Amino acid sequence: MKQIAARLAVPPMGLVLFSIGSVQIGSALAKSLFQQVGPTGMVLLRVGLAAVILFVIWRPRWQGLVRTHLWLLVAFGLSLALMNWSFYEAISRIPIGIGVALEFLGPLGVAIANSRRWVDGLWVLLAAAGILLLAPFQGVEVDPLGVALALLAGGFWAAYILLSARTGRAIAGIDGLAWAMAIATVVLLPVGILGEGAALLQPQALTLGLGVALLSSVIPYSFELVALRSLPVKTFGVLLSLEPVAAAIAGWLILGETLSLRAIVAILLVSLAAAGAACFRA
């Protein structure tokens, strides 16, 4: 992915925006498949097949640098596993738009914690207003466990942002991501097998799981890891305010969810926040 970005001269912000669209299309596709393999099975397929793809393409070596940063990779892998598991379990209980909006509290917290100028606070406030509009709690029955799982996913998402940045600076290339994904697979393996068993080995499940792995893990995580080497963490956090927008669009295209006027206003707010963060970043 790094070579592709360099060849096309894709700026870091472009990589983040592309990863946002990819991961939300993958999430909507994954949710449409929960009846076949369940959320735990889909998480294992997504992360496990993504790890296989990364190892086949990049062939990471167990070198001294990897051993030196082993505990960082373990923490990164745990954040990947738990973020994906809690999010899929959440959207199996609540609408995907609400799940993404609640989960976004994690990266929004990262953006606020790393802000140093008043103008950065303005973009965060605009993004927060958009998120509130994209969380249609009125008139919607929300499963409390689903809400709790989405908030938990947000916490692990915040950890992923920070650990991804540290991993990208510590280990060159995609080696760090590949080893972290392998660790995440080991963590998820018992849960996925106990939950779904032989259903995970069906050709259709493996094929669709491969598509979800590419869209939701391999492409976005690789691009984000490259982008975070030169993009400030606060800018990355605010740019991720487009996640609820992308989720709403993906939900409309793939899951048949329609957009209300309230959602359109929210899209304008978070888009303005992302544009402001991109134009006025330090």
C-alpha positions in Angstrom: 0.0 0.0 0.0 2.9 2.3 0.8 4.3 1.9 -2.8 0.8 2.5 -4.3 0.4 5.7 -2.4 3.8 6.9 -3.3 3.4 6.1 -7.0 0.1 7.9 -7.2 1.4 10.8 -5.0 -1.6 10.4 -2.7 -1.4 12.9 0.2 -1.9 11.6 3.8 -5.4 13.2 4.0 -6.4 11.5 0.8 -5.3 8.1 2.2 -7.4 8.7 5.3 -10.5 9.7 3.3 -10.1 6.7 1.1 -9.8 4.4 4.1 -12.9 5.8 5.6 -15.0 5.0 2.6 -13.5 1.5 2.3 -14.1 0.6 6.0 -17.7 1.7 6.1 -18.6 -0.2 2.9 -17.0 -3.2 4.5 -18.9 -2.7 7.7 -22.2 -2.5 5.9 -21.4 -5.6 3.9 -20.4 -7.4 7.1 -23.6 -6.5 8.8 -25.6 -7.9 5.9 -23.9 -11.2 6.5 -24.5 -11.6 10.2 -27.3 -14.1 9.7 -24.9 -16.4 7.9 -21.9 -16.4 10.2 -22.8 -14.1 13.1 -20.8 -11.1 14.3 -18.2 -13.1 16.1 -17.6 -15.3 13.1 -17.4 -12.3 10.8 -14.9 -10.6 13.0 -12.6 -13.7 12.9 -13.0 -14.0 9.1 -12.3 -10.3 8.7 -9.2 -10.1 10.9 -7.9 -13.6 10.1 -8.1 -13.3 6.3 -6.6 -9.8 6.5 -3.6 -11.2 8.4 -3.2 -13.9 5.8 -3.3 -11.3 3.0 -0.8 -9.0 4.7 1.6 -11.9 5.3 1.3 -13.1 1.7 1.9 -9.6 0.2 4.5 -8.1 2.6 6.1 -11.3 4.0 7.1 -9.7 7.3 10.1 -11.0 9.0 10.6 -11.9 12.7 13.5 -9.5 13.0 15.2 -7.9 16.0 13.1 -4.7 15.7 9.9 -6.6 15.9 11.1 -8.5 19.0 12.2 -5.2 20.6 8.7 -3.7 20.2 6.8 -7.0 20.9 4.7 -5.5 23.8 3.7 -2.6 21.5 2.6 -5.1 18.9 0.7 -7.1 21.5 -1.1 -4.0 22.6 -1.8 -2.9 19.0 -3.1 -6.4 18.2 -5.4 -6.5 21.3 -6.8 -3.1 20.3 -7.6 -4.3 16.8 -9.2 -7.5 18.0 -11.4 -5.9 20.8 -12.3 -2.8 18.7 -13.6 -5.0 15.8 -15.3 -7.5 18.1 -17.1 -4.9 20.2 -18.2 -2.9 17.2 -19.7 -5.9 15.3 -21.5 -7.1 18.5 -22.8 -3.5 18.9 -24.2 -3.1 15.3 -25.8 -6.6 15.6 -28.0 -5.0 18.3 -28.4 -1.3 17.2 -28.5 0.5 13.8 -25.2 0.9 12.1 -25.5 4.7 12.1 -26.0 4.9 15.8 -23.2 2.4 16.4 -20.7 4.4 14.3 -21.8 7.7 15.9 -21.3 6.3 19.4 -18.0 4.7 18.5 -16.7 7.9 17.2 -16.5 9.4 20.7 -13.2 7.6 21.0 -11.3 9.3 18.1 -13.1 12.6 19.0 -11.6 12.3 22.4 -8.2 11.9 20.8 -8.7 15.0 18.7 -9.7 17.1 21.8 -6.8 15.8 23.9 -4.3 16.7 21.2 -5.8 20.2 20.3 -3.7 23.2 21.1 -5.3 26.1 19.2 -8.8 27.5 19.6 -9.6 26.9 15.9 -9.1 23.2 16.4 -11.7 23.3 19.0 -14.2 24.8 16.5 -13.8 21.9 14.1 -14.2 19.4 17.0 -17.4 21.2 18.1 -18.8 21.1 14.5 -18.0 17.5 14.2 -19.6 16.8 17.6 -22.8 18.6 16.6 -22.9 16.5 13.4 -22.4 13.3 15.4 -25.3 14.1 17.7 -27.6 14.7 14.7 -26.5 11.3 13.2 -27.5 9.5 16.4 -31.3 9.3 16.1 -32.2 8.3 19.6 -35.6 9.9 19.5 -38.3 7.4 18.4 -35.8 4.6 18.2 -35.5 1.7 20.6 -31.8 1.3 21.5 -30.5 -1.8 23.1 -28.5 -0.7 26.2 -26.0 -3.5 25.7 -25.5 -2.4 22.1 -24.9 1.2 23.2 -22.3 0.0 25.8 -20.5 -2.2 23.2 -20.4 0.8 20.8 -18.9 3.0 23.5 -16.4 0.3 24.3 -15.5 0.1 20.7 -14.9 3.8 20.7 -12.4 3.4 23.6 -10.5 0.7 21.7 -10.7 2.9 18.5 -8.9 5.7 20.4 -6.3 3.2 21.6 -5.9 2.0 18.0 -5.2 5.5 16.7 -2.4 6.1 19.3 -0.9 2.6 19.0 -1.0 2.7 15.2 0.9 6.0 15.2 3.5 4.5 17.6 3.8 1.3 15.6 4.2 3.2 12.3 7.1 5.2 13.7 8.8 2.3 15.4 8.6 -0.3 12.6 9.1 0.5 9.0 6.7 -0.7 6.3 3.6 -2.7 7.0 5.4 -5.3 9.1 4.1 -3.9 12.4 0.5 -4.0 11.1 0.9 -7.5 9.8 2.2 -8.9 13.1 -0.5 -7.0 15.1 -3.2 -8.5 12.8 -1.7 -12.0 13.4 -1.9 -11.4 17.2 -5.5 -10.1 16.9 -6.4 -13.3 15.0 -4.9 -15.5 17.8 -7.0 -13.6 20.3 -10.2 -13.9 18.3 -9.7 -17.6 17.2 -11.3 -19.3 20.2 -14.3 -16.9 20.3 -15.0 -17.3 16.6 -14.6 -21.0 16.5 -16.8 -21.6 19.6 -19.4 -19.2 18.2 -19.7 -20.4 14.6 -17.6 -23.5 14.1 -17.7 -25.2 10.7 -19.9 -22.4 9.2 -16.7 -20.3 8.9 -15.3 -22.8 6.4 -18.2 -22.6 3.9 -16.9 -21.3 0.5 -19.5 -18.5 0.4 -18.6 -17.3 3.9 -14.8 -17.4 3.1 -15.3 -15.5 -0.2 -17.5 -12.8 1.4 -15.2 -12.7 4.4 -12.3 -12.0 2.1 -14.1 -9.0 0.6 -14.8 -7.7 4.1 -11.2 -8.2 5.1 -9.9 -6.3 2.1 -12.4 -3.4 2.5 -12.5 -3.1 6.3 -8.9 -4.1 7.3 -6.2 -4.5 4.7 -6.9 -1.3 2.7 -7.9 1.2 5.4 -5.4 0.0 8.1 -2.5 0.0 5.7 -3.3 3.5 4.3 -3.9 4.9 7.8 -0.6 3.5 9.1 1.2 5.2 6.2 -0.7 8.5 6.7 -0.1 8.6 10.4 3.7 8.8 9.8 3.3 12.4 8.6 -0.2 13.4 9.6 -0.7 15.0 13.1 -2.8 12.8 15.4 -5.2 15.6 16.1 -5.8 16.1 12.3 -6.3 12.4 11.8 -8.8 12.3 14.7 -10.9 15.1 13.3 -10.8 13.8 9.7 -12.4 10.6 11.1 -15.5 12.7 11.8 -16.5 11.6 8.3 -16.9 8.0 9.5 -20.7 8.6 10.5 -21.2 10.2 7.0 -19.6 7.3 5.2 -21.6 4.8 7.4 -24.9 6.6 6.5 -24.1 6.5 2.8 -23.0 2.9 2.9 -26.1 2.0 4.9 -28.2 3.6 2.2 -26.5 1.9 -0.7 -26.0 -1.6 0.8 -28.5 -1.9 3.6 -31.3 0.2 2.1 -31.3 2.8 4.9 -32.6 6.3 3.8 -31.2 9.7 4.7 -33.3 12.2 6.5 -33.0 16.0 6.4 -31.4 15.7 9.8 -28.8 13.4 8.4 -28.1 15.7 5.5 -27.5 18.6 7.9 -25.2 16.4 10.0 -23.2 15.5 6.8 -22.7 19.2 6.1 -21.5 19.8 9.6 -19.0 17.0 9.8 -17.8 17.7 6.3 -17.1 21.3 7.2 -15.2 20.1 10.3 -13.1 17.8 8.2 -12.4 20.5 5.6 -11.5 23.0 8.3 -9.1 20.6 9.9 -7.5 19.8 6.6 -7.1 23.5 5.5 -6.0 25.0 8.8 -3.8 22.2 10.2 -0.4 23.1 11.6 
